[in-house]
Amino acid sequence: MSEERYLILAEGHFGPETTKTANSAIRYLPERIVAVIDSRLAGKTAQDVLGFGGAIPVVAGMEEGLKHGPTSLLVGIAPQGGRLPDDWRPALRLAIESGLSIVSGLHFHLGDDPELSGLAAKHGVEIRDLRRPPNDLPVSTGKARLLDAYTVLTVGTDCNIGKMTAGLQLRDAMKREGTKVGFAATGQTGILIEGWGIAVDAVVADFIGGAAERLTLQAAEGNDVVLVEGQGSLVHPGYSGVTLGLLHGSMPDAMVLCHQPSRRCPYNRYNVYSWMTLPSVQETIRIYESAIAPLRESKVIAICLNTWDLSDEEARAEIARTEAETGLPTTDPVRYDPAPVVAAILEGMERKRASLATREVASAAL
């Protein structure tokens, strides 16, 4: 898996907000991306389209993409409903016939498709469905609250707002400082980047908490901090269920709230939620802290803004305004230094260590 060279299929969709899987692969695995397929943008680079990714080329189709020497075709979108666009089938067939494995994060498992799975068997290639959950998940029991590691869950005012990206930026920054940190991947793109995890939005509802608990416990092994990748939002009409299960299963010590200042209503490519106005950052903080309060105390300790669509001046103004209104350290961890949020997490980790040490001393004295 580590030597895979990905050709990304994003035909008709490649863009800052429409190809989450492709964009994250380009940001965190750039050395393994050979090209992106989108005939609308052929001749451009990832840098031209996304503002990052350097010279990774955008090509017109599979035939041109194959010239760049890929070993795998990565389905670069995660659309609402997770269905495979019908007009992508010829590209998938050609990829398999050309000896490429297929990596997909769609809800629709390509390995269950008779045509594609039969063709893959014929040509001896693998179809890897990142969203296929394990079949032995339990319900959650609250074990994650007992961890010595300091657990932080990224939560959001909306879906598709940067919870995974914020978590990875914080992880990388803490690792550079020497902190032992584990990242619990809970979505198809995080799994692609980390190489392990469970896509909790593909889990039967009763076992979402159990999946989150398992991931949190596993990520804590040998680590001082666990960053749990958030999903959805408690106020999103379509995805609040998975968010609550993840919150209650991971039992975080603290939360980091992710927010896009320009977002006014819940995200959907077709704008079907324009009837709803997103609550303020302060109200959203109250909602999250109240949702976990019956299980344990957990506070939002910092805020990560997604300011990709703002000018530098506008972004810095939003960071200052949010920090002033909430009293919480705030930054855009992609655009600027994640240090303020990292500091808040490390302070929380030290407080927990001190509390555990005091408790051990008290227990020994009994």
Number of C-alpha atoms within 10 A of each C-alpha: 7 6 7 14 22 30 30 30 27 23 24 13 18 26 16 14 13 19 20 19 23 25 24 19 22 25 17 17 15 18 13 17 25 22 26 31 26 22 16 14 21 14 12 16 20 22 15 16 14 17 11 15 22 14 14 19 22 29 25 17 17 21 14 12 23 20 10 15 13 21 20 25 28 26 23 28 25 20 18 12 9 14 14 18 9 7 9 13 13 11 17 22 15 14 24 25 16 16 17 28 23 24 21 27 26 23 21 17 18 21 19 12 11 10 12 18 17 13 16 22 12 11 15 14 19 17 22 16 19 24 25 20 17 12 8 8 18 14 16 22 12 16 15 24 21 9 17 16 25 24 29 29 27 26 32 31 28 28 24 20 24 26 28 26 21 27 27 23 19 24 21 15 17 20 13 10 9 9 15 17 23 23 27 30 29 26 22 25 26 25 18 22 17 13 12 16 28 24 25 28 22 20 20 14 14 13 19 29 29 26 28 31 29 22 24 33 20 17 23 23 16 11 16 20 25 29 30 29 25 30 31 25 25 23 21 20 14 16 16 17 18 22 25 19 24 30 25 24 26 29 28 26 24 23 26 28 26 31 25 22 19 12 14 14 18 23 21 15 11 8 10 11 16 13 9 13 11 19 15 13 20 11 11 22 23 13 15 24 17 15 16 17 12 9 12 16 13 19 20 20 21 24 29 31 25 25 23 16 12 14 10 12 8 13 21 16 12 21 20 14 13 21 16 12 10 15 11 17 22 26 27 25 25 18 13 10 14 22 16 17 23 20 14 16 25 16 12 19 21 13 13 16 16 12 11 13 12 12 12 11 10 10 9 8 7 5
